[in-house]
Amino acid sequence: MMAARRAGFTLLEVLIAIAILGMIVGLIYGSFAATVDSKEKIETGNEIYHEARWAMSKLEDDLGAAFVSKNRNSKSVFLGLTSDGPGGMPMDELHFASFNHVKFNPQARESDQAEVSYFVAENPETGTLTLYRREDATPDEDNTAGGEFYELCEHVLAFDLAYYDGFEWIEEWDSRRFDDSAEGDEQQIDNQSDEMVNTLPMAVEVRLLVDGPLDPNGNPTQVPFHTKIRLVLSTLDLSLIDAGEDEEGGSGAKETGGTSATGGTSDTGG
């Protein structure tokens, strides 16, 4: 009687099975890694859009309640300054008074007035250029410092502001009234005109450029945001500008429409 053959696998069969199993595991891992990578890119993109849209929305709310008082004792101001960042990209800053302050503590001696600033600076924790919002609930003589600072949007590549005076868009605005002293004149921006004093522009154009998520090829992208915000409390006297331009022989306006988009992000890029 012949001995029964023992059941089992040969060494070659085991090696082949291990190789096939390894290939299957590799395919599953590759698919899973690609899914995780896509998920991270989508989340990064959503975070970028959320931060930038929040920053634009907050700026729109603040500017919608911006004001300047003609009272000489008022500490209100509207000051827009130009500045260049890395690579010559615009990194402007804006300081103004707004009625948009929210009083969280009922016992605090605060009103709905506040100093508000928007500017770009390097985040000391991440090392990236970040758009900050400053709010000081107690307006004082220094309209550009004090109060609390909030991070609005990281990875900023450009922050460009322009101001509509009823005839053209200009790069800077200064509502401050200066004394005749030399010290005061040195602080004044170069292109301040009489009609700027103690008043607001009719609208503000905002352009924000941020780093976007990597494209499918691993290359960096840029996401632009753009809006024009109407300042409803502007008391700009267009007759003063019109008279001055007529004396010079024409307005020379670059753009006269300008305020058709009065909120939101009219260009959200991609």
C-alpha positions as CSV (number, residue, x, y, z in Angstrom):
1,M,0.0,0.0,0.0
2,M,1.5,3.3,-1.0
3,A,2.0,5.9,1.7
4,A,-0.5,8.9,1.5
5,R,1.0,12.1,0.0
6,R,1.4,14.9,2.6
7,A,-0.6,18.1,1.9
8,G,1.1,21.5,1.8
9,F,2.8,24.1,-0.4
10,T,6.2,24.0,-1.9
11,L,8.7,26.8,-1.2
12,L,8.2,28.1,-4.7
13,E,4.4,28.3,-4.2
14,V,4.9,30.2,-0.9
15,L,7.3,32.7,-2.6
16,I,4.9,33.3,-5.4
17,A,2.0,33.9,-3.0
18,I,4.1,36.3,-0.9
19,A,5.0,38.2,-4.1
20,I,1.4,38.5,-5.2
21,L,0.3,39.6,-1.7
22,G,3.1,42.2,-1.7
23,M,1.9,43.6,-5.0
24,I,-1.7,43.8,-3.7
25,V,-0.6,45.6,-0.5
26,G,1.5,48.0,-2.5
27,L,-1.4,48.9,-4.8
28,I,-3.7,49.4,-1.8
29,Y,-1.2,51.6,0.0
30,G,-0.5,53.7,-3.1
31,S,-4.2,54.3,-3.6
32,F,-4.7,55.1,0.0
33,A,-1.7,57.5,0.0
34,A,-3.0,59.3,-3.1
35,T,-6.4,59.7,-1.4
36,V,-4.9,61.1,1.8
37,D,-2.7,63.5,-0.3
38,S,-5.7,64.7,-2.3
39,K,-7.7,65.2,0.9
40,E,-4.9,67.3,2.5
41,K,-4.7,69.5,-0.7
42,I,-8.5,70.0,-0.7
43,E,-8.4,70.9,3.0
44,T,-5.5,73.3,2.5
45,G,-7.3,75.0,-0.4
46,N,-10.5,75.3,1.6
47,E,-8.6,76.8,4.5
48,I,-6.9,79.3,2.2
49,Y,-10.2,80.4,0.7
50,H,-11.9,80.5,4.1
51,E,-9.2,82.8,5.6
52,A,-9.0,85.1,2.6
53,R,-12.8,85.4,2.3
54,W,-13.1,86.0,6.1
55,A,-10.5,88.8,5.8
56,M,-12.2,90.5,2.9
57,S,-15.6,90.2,4.6
58,K,-14.3,91.7,7.9
59,L,-12.6,94.5,6.0
60,E,-15.9,95.2,4.2
61,D,-17.8,95.3,7.5
62,D,-15.3,97.7,9.1
63,L,-15.1,100.0,6.1
64,G,-18.9,100.0,5.8
65,A,-19.0,101.7,9.2
66,A,-15.9,103.9,8.7
67,F,-16.3,107.6,9.7
68,V,-14.3,110.8,10.1
69,S,-15.5,113.6,12.2
70,K,-14.8,117.2,11.2
71,N,-14.5,118.2,14.9
72,R,-11.0,119.3,15.6
73,N,-11.0,117.5,18.9
74,S,-12.0,114.2,17.3
75,K,-9.5,111.4,17.2
76,S,-11.0,109.9,14.1
77,V,-8.8,109.4,11.0
78,F,-8.6,107.6,7.7
79,L,-5.1,106.9,6.7
80,G,-4.1,104.7,3.8
81,L,-0.4,104.2,3.1
82,T,1.5,102.4,0.4
83,S,4.4,100.0,1.1
84,D,6.3,97.4,-0.8
85,G,7.0,93.8,0.5
86,P,9.4,91.1,-0.8
87,G,9.9,91.2,-4.5
88,G,8.4,94.7,-4.8
89,M,4.8,93.4,-4.2
90,P,2.4,95.9,-2.6
91,M,1.9,95.5,1.1
92,D,-0.3,98.5,2.0
93,E,-1.7,99.4,5.3
94,L,-4.9,101.2,6.4
95,H,-5.8,102.9,9.6
96,F,-9.3,104.3,10.3
97,A,-12.1,104.9,12.8
98,S,-15.2,102.7,12.6
99,F,-18.5,102.3,14.3
100,N,-18.1,98.5,14.0
101,H,-16.8,97.7,17.5
102,V,-18.7,95.0,19.3
103,K,-18.9,95.5,23.1
104,F,-18.6,92.0,24.7
105,N,-18.3,93.2,28.3
106,P,-21.4,95.2,29.3
107,Q,-19.4,96.8,32.2
108,A,-16.6,98.0,29.9
109,R,-16.4,101.8,29.3
110,E,-16.6,101.4,25.6
111,S,-18.7,102.6,22.7
112,D,-19.3,101.3,19.2
113,Q,-16.3,103.5,18.0
114,A,-12.9,102.0,17.6
115,E,-9.5,102.4,15.9
116,V,-9.1,99.8,13.2
117,S,-5.9,98.9,11.2
118,Y,-5.1,96.4,8.5
119,F,-1.5,95.6,7.7
120,V,0.8,92.8,6.6
121,A,3.6,91.6,8.9
122,E,5.7,88.4,9.4
123,N,4.1,86.0,11.7
124,P,6.7,85.3,14.5
125,E,5.4,81.7,15.0
126,T,5.2,80.5,11.3
127,G,7.5,83.0,9.6
128,T,4.9,83.7,6.9
129,L,3.5,87.0,5.8
130,T,0.2,87.4,7.5
131,L,-2.6,90.0,7.2
132,Y,-3.4,91.4,10.7
133,R,-6.3,93.4,12.0
134,R,-5.8,95.8,14.9
135,E,-8.7,97.1,17.0
136,D,-8.4,99.6,19.8
137,A,-11.7,100.3,21.6
138,T,-10.4,103.5,23.2
139,P,-9.4,105.9,20.3
140,D,-6.5,108.2,21.2
141,E,-4.0,110.5,19.6
142,D,-2.0,107.6,18.2
143,N,-4.3,106.1,15.5
144,T,-1.9,103.4,14.4
145,A,-0.9,101.6,17.6
146,G,-2.4,100.0,20.7
147,G,-5.3,97.7,21.2
148,E,-5.4,94.0,20.2
149,F,-4.1,92.3,17.1
150,Y,-5.8,89.4,15.2
151,E,-4.5,87.1,12.5
152,L,-6.8,87.1,9.5
153,C,-5.0,85.4,6.6
154,E,-1.6,83.8,6.3
155,H,0.7,83.3,3.3
156,V,-0.1,86.7,1.9
157,L,1.8,87.6,-1.4
158,A,0.2,91.1,-1.9
159,F,-2.2,93.5,-0.2
160,D,-3.0,96.4,-2.5
161,L,-5.4,99.2,-1.7
162,A,-6.7,102.1,-3.8
163,Y,-9.1,105.0,-3.0
164,Y,-11.8,106.5,-5.2
165,D,-12.2,110.3,-4.8
166,G,-15.1,110.6,-7.2
167,F,-13.0,111.0,-10.3
168,E,-10.1,108.6,-10.1
169,W,-8.5,105.9,-8.0
170,I,-5.5,107.0,-6.0
171,E,-2.9,105.1,-4.1
172,E,-2.9,106.9,-0.7
173,W,-5.4,108.8,1.5
174,D,-4.8,111.0,4.5
175,S,-7.6,112.7,6.3
176,R,-5.5,114.2,9.1
177,R,-5.3,118.0,9.6
178,F,-1.8,119.3,10.2
179,D,-0.6,122.4,11.8
180,D,1.7,124.7,9.9
181,S,4.7,123.5,11.9
182,A,7.6,121.8,10.1
183,E,7.1,118.7,12.2
184,G,3.5,118.3,11.0
185,D,4.4,118.8,7.4
186,E,7.0,116.1,7.6
187,Q,4.4,113.5,8.6
188,Q,2.0,114.4,5.8
189,I,1.8,112.1,2.8
190,D,3.1,113.7,-0.4
191,N,-0.1,113.7,-2.4
192,Q,-2.5,114.9,0.3
193,S,-5.1,117.3,-1.2
194,D,-7.3,119.7,0.6
195,E,-10.5,117.7,-0.1
196,M,-9.0,114.7,1.7
197,V,-8.9,116.5,5.1
198,N,-11.5,115.3,7.6
199,T,-13.3,113.1,5.0
200,L,-13.4,109.6,3.6
201,P,-13.0,108.4,0.0
202,M,-16.1,107.3,-1.8
203,A,-14.9,103.7,-2.1
204,V,-11.9,101.5,-1.5
205,E,-10.6,98.9,-3.9
206,V,-9.0,95.8,-2.3
207,R,-6.7,93.3,-3.9
208,L,-5.4,90.4,-1.9
209,L,-3.1,87.7,-3.3
210,V,-2.3,84.6,-1.3
211,D,-0.4,81.3,-1.8
212,G,-2.7,78.6,-3.1
213,P,-2.4,74.8,-2.8
214,L,0.0,72.9,-5.0
215,D,-1.3,71.9,-8.4
216,P,-1.3,68.2,-9.5
217,N,2.3,68.6,-10.7
218,G,3.4,69.9,-7.4
219,N,3.9,73.5,-8.5
220,P,2.8,76.4,-6.3
221,T,-0.3,78.4,-7.2
222,Q,-1.6,81.9,-6.4
223,V,-5.2,82.8,-5.5
224,P,-6.3,86.4,-6.1
225,F,-9.2,88.1,-4.3
226,H,-10.7,91.4,-5.4
227,T,-13.5,93.7,-4.3
228,K,-14.6,97.4,-4.3
229,I,-16.2,98.6,-1.1
230,R,-18.4,101.7,-0.9
231,L,-18.0,103.9,2.1
232,V,-21.5,105.0,2.9
233,L,-20.5,107.6,5.4
234,S,-18.2,109.5,3.0
235,T,-18.8,113.3,3.0
236,L,-16.4,114.0,0.2
237,D,-17.3,117.3,-1.5
238,L,-17.0,116.6,-5.2
239,S,-17.4,120.2,-6.0
240,L,-14.0,121.0,-4.5
241,I,-12.3,118.4,-6.7
242,D,-14.3,119.4,-9.7
243,A,-13.3,123.0,-9.3
244,G,-9.7,122.1,-8.9
245,E,-9.7,119.9,-11.9
246,D,-11.4,122.5,-14.1
247,E,-8.7,125.0,-13.2
248,E,-6.1,122.5,-14.4
249,G,-8.0,121.9,-17.7
250,G,-9.7,118.6,-17.2
251,S,-10.1,115.8,-14.7
252,G,-7.7,113.3,-16.1
253,A,-9.6,110.6,-14.4
254,K,-8.4,107.1,-14.9
255,E,-11.7,105.4,-13.9
256,T,-15.1,106.9,-13.2
257,G,-17.3,103.9,-12.5
258,G,-15.4,101.9,-10.0
259,T,-18.0,101.2,-7.3
260,S,-20.3,98.8,-9.2
261,A,-19.0,95.9,-7.0
262,T,-19.7,97.0,-3.5
263,G,-19.0,93.9,-1.4
264,G,-17.9,90.3,-1.4
265,T,-15.1,89.0,-3.6
266,S,-15.9,89.8,-7.1
267,D,-12.9,87.9,-8.3
268,T,-12.0,84.8,-6.3
269,G,-9.5,83.3,-8.7
270,G,-8.5,79.7,-8.7
